[in-house]
């Protein structure tokens, strides 16, 4: 699968995204630019304040792309319907 990784948050999240990329590549997936992706993975720290607003805005943008989206890392408390295509 062609996957785009998008990272928000701390240095820890950046490292986590690098680990995710390595694992995904090892499993045969391809890390690609967003325009080529079938799946977009958003990796974030605990959602609060400005980061939460950024991610919710980003998810609203991605909803229009009809691509699959996975939010990983931190805690995620928004209802699943918010990010369903």
C-alpha positions, 0 to 999 in steps of 0.5 A: 500500500502507498502510505503518507506519514504526517507528524505533529507534536514533539521530537518523540512523535518524529522518531515514532513516525520514523519507526513507523516508516521503517516497519511499514517499509519492512512489511512491503508498504511504500512511503510516498508523497501525499498526492500518491498515497492510498492511506494517510497516517497522522501521528500526533502527541496527545491532542490539546489546544493548538495541535488539536485545532490543527489536526481537526482542520487537517482532518476536515481537509482530508475528508474531501480527498476520499482517502483512507486516514488513520490517526495514531499516537497520543490519545484520540477522543473525537468520534470516528464519524468525524473522520469517516469518508 
